[in-house]
Amino acid sequence: MANSQGLALVDLDERGIDRAFRADVLEGLSQKQKALPARWLYDDAGSQLFEDITQVEEYYPTRAETQILSDRGEEFAAAIGPGRAVVEFGSGSSVKTPLLLKAIDPAAYVPLDIAGDFLRAAAADLAEKFPDLPVHPVEADFMREVKLPEAVEGMPKLGFFPGSTIGNMVPRTATDLLRTMRQTLGEGSHLLIGMDLIKDRAVLEAAYDDAKGVTAEFNLNLARRINRELDGTIPVDSLRHLAHWNDDFARVEMHLEAQEDIAFEVAGQRFEMAKGETIHTENSHKFHRRSANLLLLAGGWTPVRRWLDKEERFSVVLAEATVPRSAP
């Protein structure tokens, strides 16, 4: 086992506060429609809550994607080939990763995640399962180009982005991220990406508003994080979780709704919310084949293979870095 200590690329101030987090929160709460980037849902507590979400009955994406990774291992091996460094963007607990690693015989594994403690614990656990595989965890914001460890510099790369996390971003941001991934991984790289599919509205909304309230706690944890890290006074008990399908934008939206008029401070700035006003916290865009392909192509990736689960609820797409061309 070769396990690095990771490269901390998060920009902290003298108090240990993530400058980007503070800037995004203050900007987002100042907008007419208050909105916060979904990536800030994933502190250590949020990452654990998301893992809990993947176990609830209504949340089908994890089971569907796991089925694909379990059943199509030989096809992945043939399409991807051995000897690549697998770079997982937003690795979380890396639950699905062993299925891929067993199938393709990689040369190294590089998990990237912004939640450092969660990242290192998951990387250590995976290194125990694959003692002969070099594991290099990198604590970083993968929305920006990441400098990968020198140990994998000369290896061909396979980006791994499961869970349809790409759907959390509006098309402009998703396109920028895909381009950033291409810069991080380099020429000749491949990308294996999960992309959830459009389906019945009731199924979609239930997946983001489960009966046990786990997703609600995940959403509310963002307000608690703001209070904890940014000296916030948000009255969390006065907020409730909302999830609804927006057909015009082909996405499920998550919001935190004020149940009464409230006022609070964050990092010394005062904010107000009227009853019924919301903070938009997450989008989960859904795709069909053409929209998925178009997004990947816009981001510099050419789709080459596509797999679906047995119930055709979810897709996993293999794409290769598009070779730059000067003409159509």
URGI-V601559 format. One line per field, one symbol per residue. ss: DSSP state (@ for helix, = for strand, . for the rest). A space follows every 10 residues. Layout:
# URGI-V601559
ss->???
This chain:
# URGI-V601559
ss->..=....... .=.....=@@ @@@@@@@@@@ ...==..@@@ @..@@@@@@@ @@@....... @@@@@@@@@@ @.@@@@@@@@ ....=====. ......@@@@ @@@@...=== ===..@@@@@ @@@@@@@@@. ...==..==. .........@ @@....==== =...@@@@.. @@@@@@@@@@ @@@@@....= =======... @@@@@@@... ...@@@@@@@ @@@@@@@@@. .....@@@== ======@@@. ========.. .=====..== ===....=== =====.=.@@ @@@@@@@@.. ========.. ...======= =.......
